Amino acid sequence: MRQSASLPPSRGHNNPPELIEVDRPVTQTQLQEVVTAIAEIREESLAKLPNRERVVAQVSTFRRLAKLFAFGTGWTVAAAVTGIIGQEAGLAYTDNKQRIFEALVSASEAAVAWLHSLPAPF
């Protein structure tokens, strides 16, 4: 009897609840969309006749993700980041949320300004 009392309880002996899936503010797919958008805009910037529709489509990617950062629930996002990659990352996200939003907006505005500076297609 004494031996069994000295053994620590096994993991999960108290039937803990299932882990809760926390929604990430930006999915891996959305991050890949941004990378793709950047690559496509760069490619179009090197073309003699840039495809305006392609650039506009990629600008919409920047704007859509900027809205997620602007209107997302900050505490949920910080909790998700913290739970996934640690407290420091959660704090870094919270501290830089506005910068990320501004960078996405600036990138979209710069791409649109560049499109407006191109000669009209005829």
N, CA, C and O atoms as a Tinker XYZ file with bonds, in Angstrom:
   488  protein
     1  N      0.822000   -1.183000    0.000000    73     2
     2  CA     0.000000    0.000000    0.000000    64     1     3
     3  C      0.866000    1.246000    0.000000    63     2     4     5
     4  O      0.571000    2.211000   -0.706000    81     3
     5  N      1.901000    1.233000    0.763000    73     3     6
     6  CA     2.785000    2.380000    0.869000    64     5     7
     7  C      3.490000    2.654000   -0.462000    63     6     8     9
     8  O      3.690000    3.817000   -0.812000    81     7
     9  N      3.866000    1.631000   -1.202000    73     7    10
    10  CA     4.540000    1.828000   -2.487000    64     9    11
    11  C      3.635000    2.541000   -3.483000    63    10    12    13
    12  O      4.100000    3.440000   -4.183000    81    11
    13  N      2.395000    2.181000   -3.570000    73    11    14
    14  CA     1.504000    2.816000   -4.535000    64    13    15
    15  C      1.250000    4.279000   -4.186000    63    14    16    17
    16  O      1.012000    5.092000   -5.079000    81    15
    17  N      1.298000    4.626000   -2.903000    73    15    18
    18  CA     1.089000    6.004000   -2.498000    64    17    19
    19  C      2.268000    6.891000   -2.896000    63    18    20    21
    20  O      2.099000    8.097000   -3.080000    81    19
    21  N      3.459000    6.307000   -3.029000    73    19    22
    22  CA     4.626000    7.108000   -3.383000    64    21    23
    23  C      4.772000    7.326000   -4.885000    63    22    24    25
    24  O      5.593000    8.142000   -5.304000    81    23
    25  N      4.007000    6.627000   -5.695000    73    23    26
    26  CA     4.067000    6.802000   -7.149000    64    25    27
    27  C      3.251000    8.029000   -7.550000    63    26    28    29
    28  O      2.123000    8.207000   -7.091000    81    27
    29  N      3.809000    8.852000   -8.387000    73    27    30
    30  CA     3.046000   10.023000   -8.821000    64    29    31
    31  C      1.883000    9.588000   -9.719000    63    30    32    33
    32  O      1.968000    8.555000  -10.383000    81    31
    33  N      0.818000   10.358000   -9.742000    73    31    34
    34  CA    -0.309000   10.001000  -10.609000    64    33    35
    35  C      0.112000   10.070000  -12.077000    63    34    36    37
    36  O      0.978000   10.861000  -12.450000    81    35
    37  N     -0.501000    9.243000  -12.888000    73    35    38
    38  CA    -0.161000    9.245000  -14.311000    64    37    39
    39  C     -0.777000   10.467000  -14.984000    63    38    40    41
    40  O     -1.757000   11.036000  -14.505000    81    39
    41  N     -0.188000   10.845000  -16.082000    73    39    42
    42  CA    -0.646000   12.012000  -16.829000    64    41    43
    43  C     -2.087000   11.792000  -17.292000    63    42    44    45
    44  O     -2.428000   10.723000  -17.797000    81    43
    45  N     -2.913000   12.798000  -17.120000    73    43    46
    46  CA    -4.301000   12.735000  -17.566000    64    45    47
    47  C     -5.215000   12.008000  -16.606000    63    46    48    49
    48  O     -6.360000   11.711000  -16.948000    81    47
    49  N     -4.725000   11.711000  -15.392000    73    47    50
    50  CA    -5.527000   10.943000  -14.447000    64    49    51
    51  C     -6.792000   11.676000  -14.017000    63    50    52    53
    52  O     -7.753000   11.040000  -13.583000    81    51
    53  N     -6.810000   12.995000  -14.129000    73    51    54
    54  CA    -7.983000   13.748000  -13.691000    64    53    55
    55  C     -8.889000   14.155000  -14.858000    63    54    56    57
    56  O     -9.770000   15.000000  -14.701000    81    55
    57  N     -8.668000   13.554000  -16.012000    73    55    58
    58  CA    -9.485000   13.792000  -17.206000    64    57    59
    59  C     -9.618000   15.281000  -17.543000    63    58    60    61
    60  O    -10.713000   15.838000  -17.476000    81    59
    61  N     -8.500000   15.923000  -17.905000    73    59    62
    62  CA    -8.569000   17.354000  -18.252000    64    61    63
    63  C     -9.405000   17.548000  -19.515000    63    62    64    65
    64  O     -9.572000   16.616000  -20.301000    81    63
    65  N     -9.932000   18.765000  -19.710000    73    63    66
    66  CA   -10.740000   19.024000  -20.913000    64    65    67
    67  C     -9.879000   18.991000  -22.167000    63    66    68    69
    68  O     -8.654000   19.099000  -22.107000    81    67
    69  N    -10.545000   18.840000  -23.292000    73    67    70
    70  CA    -9.855000   18.861000  -24.583000    64    69    71
    71  C     -9.245000   20.234000  -24.802000    63    70    72    73
    72  O     -9.761000   21.237000  -24.308000    81    71
    73  N     -8.148000   20.278000  -25.542000    73    71    74
    74  CA    -7.534000   21.548000  -25.885000    64    73    75
    75  C     -8.474000   22.339000  -26.779000    63    74    76    77
    76  O     -9.147000   21.774000  -27.641000    81    75
    77  N     -8.515000   23.627000  -26.572000    73    75    78
    78  CA    -9.367000   24.500000  -27.369000    64    77    79
    79  C     -8.550000   25.041000  -28.528000    63    78    80    81
    80  O     -7.432000   25.526000  -28.349000    81    79
    81  N     -9.122000   24.951000  -29.714000    73    79    82
    82  CA    -8.469000   25.526000  -30.885000    64    81    83
    83  C     -8.729000   27.027000  -30.874000    63    82    84    85
    84  O     -9.878000   27.467000  -30.849000    81    83
    85  N     -7.668000   27.796000  -30.893000    73    83    86
    86  CA    -7.792000   29.251000  -30.932000    64    85    87
    87  C     -7.539000   29.698000  -32.361000    63    86    88    89
    88  O     -6.547000   29.316000  -32.982000    81    87
    89  N     -8.450000   30.510000  -32.869000    73    87    90
    90  CA    -8.287000   31.012000  -34.231000    64    89    91
    91  C     -7.090000   31.948000  -34.285000    63    90    92    93
    92  O     -6.937000   32.835000  -33.446000    81    91
    93  N     -6.255000   31.739000  -35.274000    73    91    94
    94  CA    -5.127000   32.646000  -35.487000    64    93    95
    95  C     -5.631000   33.877000  -36.210000    63    94    96    97
    96  O     -6.595000   33.798000  -36.972000    81    95
    97  N     -4.992000   35.015000  -35.983000    73    95    98
    98  CA    -5.441000   36.229000  -36.661000    64    97    99
    99  C     -5.255000   36.129000  -38.166000    63    98   100   101
   100  O     -6.074000   36.629000  -38.937000    81    99
   101  N     -4.196000   35.494000  -38.569000    73    99   102
   102  CA    -3.888000   35.314000  -39.977000    64   101   103
   103  C     -3.444000   33.867000  -40.144000    63   102   104   105
   104  O     -2.549000   33.394000  -39.444000    81   103
   105  N     -4.076000   33.179000  -41.071000    73   103   106
   106  CA    -3.728000   31.782000  -41.284000    64   105   107
   107  C     -2.452000   31.668000  -42.111000    63   106   108   109
   108  O     -1.990000   32.639000  -42.711000    81   107
   109  N     -1.904000   30.482000  -42.126000    73   107   110
   110  CA    -0.712000   30.239000  -42.939000    64   109   111
   111  C     -1.031000   30.478000  -44.418000    63   110   112   113
   112  O     -0.183000   30.964000  -45.166000    81   111
   113  N     -2.234000   30.143000  -44.830000    73   111   114
   114  CA    -2.654000   30.383000  -46.213000    64   113   115
   115  C     -2.675000   31.873000  -46.523000    63   114   116   117
   116  O     -2.242000   32.294000  -47.595000    81   115
   117  N     -3.179000   32.674000  -45.584000    73   115   118
   118  CA    -3.216000   34.118000  -45.795000    64   117   119
   119  C     -1.808000   34.708000  -45.845000    63   118   120   121
   120  O     -1.538000   35.609000  -46.639000    81   119
   121  N     -0.926000   34.209000  -45.011000    73   119   122
   122  CA     0.459000   34.672000  -45.073000    64   121   123
   123  C      1.079000   34.334000  -46.423000    63   122   124   125
   124  O      1.822000   35.133000  -46.994000    81   123
   125  N      0.768000   33.145000  -46.927000    73   123   126
   126  CA     1.282000   32.753000  -48.239000    64   125   127
   127  C      0.703000   33.648000  -49.327000    63   126   128   129
   128  O      1.377000   33.946000  -50.313000    81   127
   129  N     -0.552000   34.081000  -49.151000    73   127   130
   130  CA    -1.164000   35.003000  -50.115000    64   129   131
   131  C     -0.378000   36.311000  -50.180000    63   130   132   133
   132  O     -0.172000   36.859000  -51.262000    81   131
   133  N      0.056000   36.807000  -49.032000    73   131   134
   134  CA     0.832000   38.051000  -49.010000    64   133   135
   135  C      2.160000   37.851000  -49.725000    63   134   136   137
   136  O      2.573000   38.700000  -50.515000    81   135
   137  N      2.828000   36.745000  -49.457000    73   135   138
   138  CA     4.107000   36.460000  -50.116000    64   137   139
   139  C      3.906000   36.381000  -51.625000    63   138   140   141
   140  O      4.705000   36.918000  -52.392000    81   139
   141  N      2.844000   35.713000  -52.045000    73   139   142
   142  CA     2.536000   35.597000  -53.466000    64   141   143
   143  C      2.211000   36.969000  -54.064000    63   142   144   145
   144  O      2.654000   37.295000  -55.165000    81   143
   145  N      1.435000   37.767000  -53.328000    73   143   146
   146  CA     1.078000   39.105000  -53.815000    64   145   147
   147  C      2.319000   39.960000  -54.015000    63   146   148   149
   148  O      2.442000   40.660000  -55.020000    81   147
   149  N      3.231000   39.904000  -53.065000    73   147   150
   150  CA     4.478000   40.671000  -53.190000    64   149   151
   151  C      5.263000   40.216000  -54.414000    63   150   152   153
   152  O      5.757000   41.043000  -55.181000    81   151
   153  N      5.378000   38.912000  -54.596000    73   151   154
   154  CA     6.132000   38.371000  -55.734000    64   153   155
   155  C      5.491000   38.776000  -57.064000    63   154   156   157
   156  O      6.189000   39.132000  -58.013000    81   155
   157  N      4.156000   38.719000  -57.125000    73   155   158
   158  CA     3.472000   39.072000  -58.372000    64   157   159
   159  C      3.588000   40.560000  -58.688000    63   158   160   161
   160  O      3.763000   40.940000  -59.846000    81   159
   161  N      3.490000   41.397000  -57.667000    73   159   162
   162  CA     3.637000   42.839000  -57.903000    64   161   163
   163  C      5.065000   43.148000  -58.350000    63   162   164   165
   164  O      5.268000   43.975000  -59.240000    81   163
   165  N      6.043000   42.501000  -57.750000    73   163   166
   166  CA     7.439000   42.698000  -58.184000    64   165   167
   167  C      7.607000   42.271000  -59.634000    63   166   168   169
   168  O      8.245000   42.962000  -60.429000    81   167
   169  N      7.026000   41.121000  -59.966000    73   167   170
   170  CA     7.121000   40.614000  -61.339000    64   169   171
   171  C      6.488000   41.602000  -62.324000    63   170   172   173
   172  O      7.051000   41.875000  -63.384000    81   171
   173  N      5.325000   42.132000  -61.970000    73   171   174
   174  CA     4.648000   43.096000  -62.841000    64   173   175
   175  C      5.431000   44.405000  -62.939000    63   174   176   177
   176  O      5.415000   45.064000  -63.979000    81   175
   177  N      6.112000   44.780000  -61.864000    73   175   178
   178  CA     6.885000   46.027000  -61.899000    64   177   179
   179  C      8.055000   45.942000  -62.864000    63   178   180   181
   180  O      8.556000   46.968000  -63.325000    81   179
   181  N      8.495000   44.733000  -63.173000    73   179   182
   182  CA     9.605000   44.542000  -64.104000    64   181   183
   183  C      9.139000   44.361000  -65.554000    63   182   184   185
   184  O      9.944000   44.400000  -66.484000    81   183
   185  N      7.837000   44.165000  -65.729000    73   183   186
   186  CA     7.296000   43.930000  -67.072000    64   185   187
   187  C      7.203000   45.240000  -67.857000    63   186   188   189
   188  O      6.982000   46.307000  -67.284000    81   187
   189  N      7.374000   45.140000  -69.170000    73   187   190
   190  CA     7.229000   46.327000  -70.020000    64   189   191
   191  C      5.788000   46.820000  -70.021000    63   190   192   193
   192  O      5.536000   48.024000  -70.009000    81   191
   193  N      4.854000   45.890000  -70.035000    73   191   194
   194  CA     3.430000   46.220000  -69.974000    64   193   195
   195  C      2.814000   45.489000  -68.777000    63   194   196   197
   196  O      2.307000   44.377000  -68.921000    81   195
   197  N      2.858000   46.109000  -67.606000    73   195   198
   198  CA     2.324000   45.446000  -66.413000    64   197   199
   199  C      0.833000   45.133000  -66.547000    63   198   200   201
   200  O      0.076000   45.912000  -67.127000    81   199
   201  N      0.430000   44.013000  -66.018000    73   199   202
   202  CA    -0.968000   43.605000  -66.009000    64   201   203
   203  C     -1.656000   44.288000  -64.828000    63   202   204   205
   204  O     -1.503000   43.875000  -63.678000    81   203
   205  N     -2.407000   45.327000  -65.130000    73   203   206
   206  CA    -3.048000   46.134000  -64.089000    64   205   207
   207  C     -4.012000   45.321000  -63.240000    63   206   208   209
   208  O     -4.052000   45.479000  -62.020000    81   207
   209  N     -4.775000   44.467000  -63.868000    73   207   210
   210  CA    -5.761000   43.670000  -63.130000    64   209   211
   211  C     -5.078000   42.740000  -62.124000    63   210   212   213
   212  O     -5.577000   42.521000  -61.021000    81   211
   213  N     -3.955000   42.212000  -62.521000    73   211   214
   214  CA    -3.206000   41.327000  -61.626000    64   213   215
   215  C     -2.700000   42.105000  -60.400000    63   214   216   217
   216  O     -2.760000   41.607000  -59.276000    81   215
   217  N     -2.210000   43.314000  -60.624000    73   215   218
   218  CA    -1.727000   44.148000  -59.524000    64   217   219
   219  C     -2.883000   44.534000  -58.609000    63   218   220   221
   220  O     -2.757000   44.461000  -57.387000    81   219
   221  N     -4.008000   44.943000  -59.190000    73   219   222
   222  CA    -5.179000   45.329000  -58.391000    64   221   223
   223  C     -5.649000   44.141000  -57.540000    63   222   224   225
   224  O     -6.027000   44.321000  -56.382000    81   223
   225  N     -5.627000   42.954000  -58.101000    73   223   226
   226  CA    -6.023000   41.764000  -57.334000    64   225   227
   227  C     -5.107000   41.548000  -56.140000    63   226   228   229
   228  O     -5.566000   41.170000  -55.062000    81   227
   229  N     -3.822000   41.785000  -56.326000    73   227   230
   230  CA    -2.875000   41.595000  -55.222000    64   229   231
   231  C     -2.992000   42.715000  -54.184000    63   230   232   233
   232  O     -2.784000   42.485000  -52.993000    81   231
   233  N     -3.322000   43.911000  -54.633000    73   231   234
   234  CA    -3.552000   45.013000  -53.705000    64   233   235
   235  C     -4.729000   44.672000  -52.795000    63   234   236   237
   236  O     -4.707000   44.989000  -51.605000    81   235
   237  N     -5.753000   44.030000  -53.349000    73   235   238
   238  CA    -6.907000   43.660000  -52.524000    64   237   239
   239  C     -6.517000   42.662000  -51.438000    63   238   240   241
   240  O     -7.135000   42.643000  -50.374000    81   239
   241  N     -5.514000   41.842000  -51.686000    73   239   242
   242  CA    -5.011000   40.923000  -50.660000    64   241   243
   243  C     -4.444000   41.712000  -49.490000    63   242   244   245
   244  O     -4.740000   41.409000  -48.334000    81   243
   245  N     -3.634000   42.719000  -49.779000    73   243   246
   246  CA    -3.078000   43.562000  -48.720000    64   245   247
   247  C     -4.190000   44.223000  -47.909000    63   246   248   249
   248  O     -4.151000   44.235000  -46.679000    81   247
   249  N     -5.170000   44.766000  -48.603000    73   247   250
   250  CA    -6.247000   45.492000  -47.919000    64   249   251
   251  C     -7.114000   44.570000  -47.075000    63   250   252   253
   252  O     -7.526000   44.931000  -45.972000    81   251
   253  N     -7.389000   43.382000  -47.594000    73   251   254
   254  CA    -8.210000   42.418000  -46.845000    64   253   255
   255  C     -7.519000   42.019000  -45.542000    63   254   256   257
   256  O     -8.160000   41.943000  -44.494000    81   255
   257  N     -6.220000   41.766000  -45.609000    73   255   258
   258  CA    -5.486000   41.382000  -44.404000    64   257   259
   259  C     -5.313000   42.566000  -43.456000    63   258   260   261
   260  O     -5.291000   42.385000  -42.238000    81   259
   261  N     -5.191000   43.759000  -43.997000    73   259   262
   262  CA    -5.102000   44.949000  -43.144000    64   261   263
   263  C     -6.374000   45.082000  -42.315000    63   262   264   265
   264  O     -6.315000   45.451000  -41.143000    81   263
   265  N     -7.520000   44.783000  -42.916000    73   263   266
   266  CA    -8.790000   44.842000  -42.187000    64   265   267
   267  C     -8.797000   43.836000  -41.038000    63   266   268   269
   268  O     -9.318000   44.126000  -39.961000    81   267
   269  N     -8.225000   42.661000  -41.263000    73   267   270
   270  CA    -8.154000   41.673000  -40.178000    64   269   271
   271  C     -7.379000   42.226000  -38.989000    63   270   272   273
   272  O     -7.780000   42.040000  -37.840000    81   271
   273  N     -6.277000   42.900000  -39.263000    73   271   274
   274  CA    -5.483000   43.472000  -38.181000    64   273   275
   275  C     -6.181000   44.671000  -37.551000    63   274   276   277
   276  O     -6.065000   44.888000  -36.345000    81   275
   277  N     -6.894000   45.440000  -38.342000    73   275   278
   278  CA    -7.547000   46.634000  -37.820000    64   277   279
   279  C     -8.778000   46.298000  -36.988000    63   278   280   281
   280  O     -9.030000   46.944000  -35.971000    81   279
   281  N     -9.540000   45.306000  -37.404000    73   279   282
   282  CA   -10.819000   45.035000  -36.756000    64   281   283
   283  C    -10.873000   43.716000  -36.009000    63   282   284   285
   284  O    -11.903000   43.387000  -35.422000    81   283
   285  N     -9.779000   42.948000  -36.015000    73   283   286
   286  CA    -9.752000   41.691000  -35.277000    64   285   287
   287  C     -9.803000   41.941000  -33.790000    63   286   288   289
   288  O     -9.461000   43.026000  -33.319000    81   287
   289  N    -10.234000   40.930000  -33.046000    73   287   290
   290  CA   -10.282000   41.082000  -31.594000    64   289   291
   291  C     -8.882000   40.891000  -31.059000    63   290   292   293
   292  O     -8.343000   39.785000  -31.090000    81   291
   293  N     -8.295000   41.962000  -30.571000    73   291   294
   294  CA    -6.907000   41.971000  -30.136000    64   293   295
   295  C     -6.581000   40.962000  -29.067000    63   294   296   297
   296  O     -5.533000   40.319000  -29.128000    81   295
   297  N     -7.460000   40.800000  -28.074000    73   295   298
   298  CA    -7.129000   39.867000  -26.997000    64   297   299
   299  C     -7.134000   38.435000  -27.495000    63   298   300   301
   300  O     -6.329000   37.626000  -27.033000    81   299
   301  N     -8.013000   38.099000  -28.421000    73   299   302
   302  CA    -8.042000   36.741000  -28.969000    64   301   303
   303  C     -6.791000   36.496000  -29.789000    63   302   304   305
   304  O     -6.182000   35.430000  -29.697000    81   303
   305  N     -6.406000   37.475000  -30.586000    73   303   306
   306  CA    -5.222000   37.347000  -31.416000    64   305   307
   307  C     -3.982000   37.179000  -30.548000    63   306   308   309
   308  O     -3.173000   36.283000  -30.789000    81   307
   309  N     -3.829000   38.031000  -29.547000    73   307   310
   310  CA    -2.662000   37.938000  -28.669000    64   309   311
   311  C     -2.649000   36.602000  -27.949000    63   310   312   313
   312  O     -1.591000   35.994000  -27.791000    81   311
   313  N     -3.816000   36.136000  -27.508000    73   311   314
   314  CA    -3.890000   34.838000  -26.838000    64   313   315
   315  C     -3.519000   33.715000  -27.785000    63   314   316   317
   316  O     -2.834000   32.768000  -27.399000    81   315
   317  N     -3.970000   33.822000  -29.023000    73   315   318
   318  CA    -3.648000   32.785000  -30.002000    64   317   319
   319  C     -2.162000   32.740000  -30.266000    63   318   320   321
   320  O     -1.557000   31.668000  -30.256000    81   319
   321  N     -1.571000   33.888000  -30.501000    73   319   322
   322  CA    -0.136000   33.947000  -30.773000    64   321   323
   323  C      0.629000   33.457000  -29.553000    63   322   324   325
   324  O      1.579000   32.685000  -29.679000    81   323
   325  N      0.213000   33.907000  -28.365000    73   323   326
   326  CA     0.883000   33.493000  -27.136000    64   325   327
   327  C      0.794000   31.985000  -26.970000    63   326   328   329
   328  O      1.786000   31.337000  -26.638000    81   327
   329  N     -0.386000   31.421000  -27.198000    73   327   330
   330  CA    -0.568000   29.982000  -27.043000    64   329   331
   331  C      0.192000   29.162000  -28.052000    63   330   332   333
   332  O      0.573000   28.026000  -27.774000    81   331
   333  N      0.415000   29.723000  -29.217000    73   331   334
   334  CA     1.074000   28.979000  -30.283000    64   333   335
   335  C      2.587000   29.081000  -30.182000    63   334   336   337
   336  O      3.285000   28.074000  -30.298000    81   335
   337  N      3.101000   30.286000  -29.967000    73   335   338
   338  CA     4.558000   30.426000  -29.991000    64   337   339
   339  C      5.130000   31.189000  -28.809000    63   338   340   341
   340  O      6.276000   31.636000  -28.859000    81   339
   341  N      4.363000   31.344000  -27.765000    73   339   342
   342  CA     4.907000   31.893000  -26.541000    64   341   343
   343  C      4.489000   33.306000  -26.235000    63   342   344   345
   344  O      4.026000   34.042000  -27.106000    81   343
   345  N      4.660000   33.676000  -24.973000    73   343   346
   346  CA     4.221000   34.974000  -24.487000    64   345   347
   347  C      4.947000   36.126000  -25.166000    63   346   348   349
   348  O      4.330000   37.145000  -25.475000    81   347
   349  N      6.239000   35.982000  -25.401000    73   347   350
   350  CA     6.993000   37.064000  -26.039000    64   349   351
   351  C      6.455000   37.356000  -27.433000    63   350   352   353
   352  O      6.353000   38.515000  -27.836000    81   351
   353  N      6.111000   36.301000  -28.167000    73   351   354
   354  CA     5.557000   36.501000  -29.509000    64   353   355
   355  C      4.199000   37.174000  -29.424000    63   354   356   357
   356  O      3.881000   38.030000  -30.250000    81   355
   357  N      3.396000   36.802000  -28.442000    73   355   358
   358  CA     2.096000   37.446000  -28.256000    64   357   359
   359  C      2.246000   38.925000  -27.974000    63   358   360   361
   360  O      1.504000   39.745000  -28.514000    81   359
   361  N      3.209000   39.271000  -27.124000    73   359   362
   362  CA     3.464000   40.677000  -26.828000    64   361   363
   363  C      4.007000   41.405000  -28.052000    63   362   364   365
   364  O      3.652000   42.557000  -28.302000    81   363
   365  N      4.863000   40.736000  -28.810000    73   363   366
   366  CA     5.412000   41.347000  -30.024000    64   365   367
   367  C      4.290000   41.625000  -31.020000    63   366   368   369
   368  O      4.267000   42.678000  -31.657000    81   367
   369  N      3.354000   40.676000  -31.155000    73   367   370
   370  CA     2.228000   40.887000  -32.050000    64   369   371
   371  C      1.412000   42.087000  -31.584000    63   370   372   373
   372  O      1.103000   42.977000  -32.377000    81   371
   373  N      1.063000   42.113000  -30.304000    73   371   374
   374  CA     0.256000   43.197000  -29.764000    64   373   375
   375  C      0.956000   44.537000  -29.951000    63   374   376   377
   376  O      0.330000   45.521000  -30.344000    81   375
   377  N      2.247000   44.570000  -29.668000    73   375   378
   378  CA     3.012000   45.811000  -29.795000    64   377   379
   379  C      3.139000   46.270000  -31.247000    63   378   380   381
   380  O      3.244000   47.470000  -31.501000    81   379
   381  N      3.130000   45.349000  -32.194000    73   379   382
   382  CA     3.378000   45.687000  -33.599000    64   381   383
   383  C      2.148000   45.598000  -34.485000    63   382   384   385
   384  O      2.250000   45.778000  -35.699000    81   383
   385  N      0.993000   45.325000  -33.905000    73   383   386
   386  CA    -0.234000   45.177000  -34.687000    64   385   387
   387  C     -0.477000   46.399000  -35.564000    63   386   388   389
   388  O     -0.800000   46.266000  -36.745000    81   387
   389  N     -0.322000   47.579000  -34.993000    73   387   390
   390  CA    -0.545000   48.817000  -35.754000    64   389   391
   391  C      0.481000   48.954000  -36.878000    63   390   392   393
   392  O      0.140000   49.404000  -37.972000    81   391
   393  N      1.718000   48.576000  -36.624000    73   391   394
   394  CA     2.759000   48.657000  -37.661000    64   393   395
   395  C      2.460000   47.705000  -38.809000    63   394   396   397
   396  O      2.653000   48.051000  -39.975000    81   395
   397  N      1.989000   46.506000  -38.480000    73   395   398
   398  CA     1.645000   45.534000  -39.526000    64   397   399
   399  C      0.513000   46.086000  -40.377000    63   398   400   401
   400  O      0.563000   46.022000  -41.605000    81   399
   401  N     -0.514000   46.634000  -39.718000    73   399   402
   402  CA    -1.647000   47.234000  -40.425000    64   401   403
   403  C     -1.161000   48.351000  -41.347000    63   402   404   405
   404  O     -1.519000   48.394000  -42.524000    81   403
   405  N     -0.344000   49.253000  -40.804000    73   403   406
   406  CA     0.159000   50.385000  -41.587000    64   405   407
   407  C      1.022000   49.931000  -42.759000    63   406   408   409
   408  O      0.967000   50.528000  -43.835000    81   407
   409  N      1.817000   48.885000  -42.563000    73   407   410
   410  CA     2.663000   48.378000  -43.656000    64   409   411
   411  C      1.807000   47.817000  -44.783000    63   410   412   413
   412  O      2.107000   48.036000  -45.957000    81   411
   413  N      0.748000   47.097000  -44.438000    73   411   414
   414  CA    -0.130000   46.548000  -45.471000    64   413   415
   415  C     -0.858000   47.664000  -46.223000    63   414   416   417
   416  O     -0.989000   47.608000  -47.445000    81   415
   417  N     -1.325000   48.667000  -45.497000    73   415   418
   418  CA    -2.012000   49.800000  -46.130000    64   417   419
   419  C     -1.033000   50.572000  -47.014000    63   418   420   421
   420  O     -1.368000   50.941000  -48.140000    81   419
   421  N      0.180000   50.818000  -46.505000    73   419   422
   422  CA     1.188000   51.545000  -47.295000    64   421   423
   423  C      1.554000   50.793000  -48.564000    63   422   424   425
   424  O      1.715000   51.395000  -49.625000    81   423
   425  N      1.684000   49.474000  -48.453000    73   423   426
   426  CA     2.017000   48.671000  -49.638000    64   425   427
   427  C      0.907000   48.760000  -50.672000    63   426   428   429
   428  O      1.179000   48.879000  -51.867000    81   427
   429  N     -0.336000   48.705000  -50.226000    73   427   430
   430  CA    -1.442000   48.792000  -51.184000    64   429   431
   431  C     -1.510000   50.174000  -51.815000    63   430   432   433
   432  O     -1.750000   50.296000  -53.016000    81   431
   433  N     -1.302000   51.213000  -51.018000    73   431   434
   434  CA    -1.327000   52.579000  -51.566000    64   433   435
   435  C     -0.182000   52.817000  -52.540000    63   434   436   437
   436  O     -0.367000   53.479000  -53.562000    81   435
   437  N      0.994000   52.289000  -52.237000    73   435   438
   438  CA     2.144000   52.446000  -53.132000    64   437   439
   439  C      1.896000   51.739000  -54.462000    63   438   440   441
   440  O      2.233000   52.270000  -55.520000    81   439
   441  N      1.318000   50.563000  -54.413000    73   439   442
   442  CA     1.045000   49.826000  -55.653000    64   441   443
   443  C      0.005000   50.558000  -56.498000    63   442   444   445
   444  O      0.138000   50.630000  -57.719000    81   443
   445  N     -1.016000   51.095000  -55.861000    73   443   446
   446  CA    -2.048000   51.844000  -56.598000    64   445   447
   447  C     -1.447000   53.124000  -57.185000    63   446   448   449
   448  O     -1.745000   53.467000  -58.329000    81   447
   449  N     -0.618000   53.827000  -56.435000    73   447   450
   450  CA     0.031000   55.038000  -56.952000    64   449   451
   451  C      0.903000   54.705000  -58.148000    63   450   452   453
   452  O      0.932000   55.449000  -59.128000    81   451
   453  N      1.608000   53.598000  -58.072000    73   451   454
   454  CA     2.439000   53.163000  -59.198000    64   453   455
   455  C      1.567000   52.886000  -60.417000    63   454   456   457
   456  O      1.924000   53.276000  -61.529000    81   455
   457  N      0.428000   52.219000  -60.226000    73   455   458
   458  CA    -0.472000   51.936000  -61.349000    64   457   459
   459  C     -0.951000   53.233000  -61.992000    63   458   460   461
   460  O     -1.021000   53.334000  -63.217000    81   459
   461  N     -1.281000   54.222000  -61.168000    73   459   462
   462  CA    -1.761000   55.500000  -61.702000    64   461   463
   463  C     -0.671000   56.260000  -62.456000    63   462   464   465
   464  O     -0.972000   57.093000  -63.310000    81   463
   465  N      0.563000   55.982000  -62.150000    73   463   466
   466  CA     1.669000   56.678000  -62.820000    64   465   467
   467  C      2.010000   56.055000  -64.176000    63   466   468   469
   468  O      2.743000   56.652000  -64.964000    81   467
   469  N      1.489000   54.874000  -64.447000    73   467   470
   470  CA     1.768000   54.204000  -65.721000    64   469   471
   471  C      0.986000   54.874000  -66.849000    63   470   472   473
   472  O     -0.095000   55.419000  -66.623000    81   471
   473  N      1.536000   54.832000  -68.064000    73   471   474
   474  CA     0.775000   55.369000  -69.191000    64   473   475
   475  C     -0.500000   54.566000  -69.404000    63   474   476   477
   476  O     -0.537000   53.363000  -69.148000    81   475
   477  N     -1.526000   55.229000  -69.866000    73   475   478
   478  CA    -2.801000   54.556000  -70.122000    64   477   479
   479  C     -2.638000   53.475000  -71.172000    63   478   480   481
   480  O     -1.976000   53.693000  -72.186000    81   479
   481  N     -3.232000   52.312000  -70.945000    73   479   482
   482  CA    -3.119000   51.228000  -71.932000    64   481   483
   483  C     -4.065000   51.459000  -73.118000    63   482   484   485
   484  O     -5.265000   51.661000  -72.928000    81   483
   485  N     -3.525000   51.429000  -74.327000    73   483   486
   486  CA    -4.347000   51.574000  -75.539000    64   485   487
   487  C     -3.899000   50.588000  -76.563000    63   486   488
   488  O     -4.457000   50.540000  -77.659000    81   487
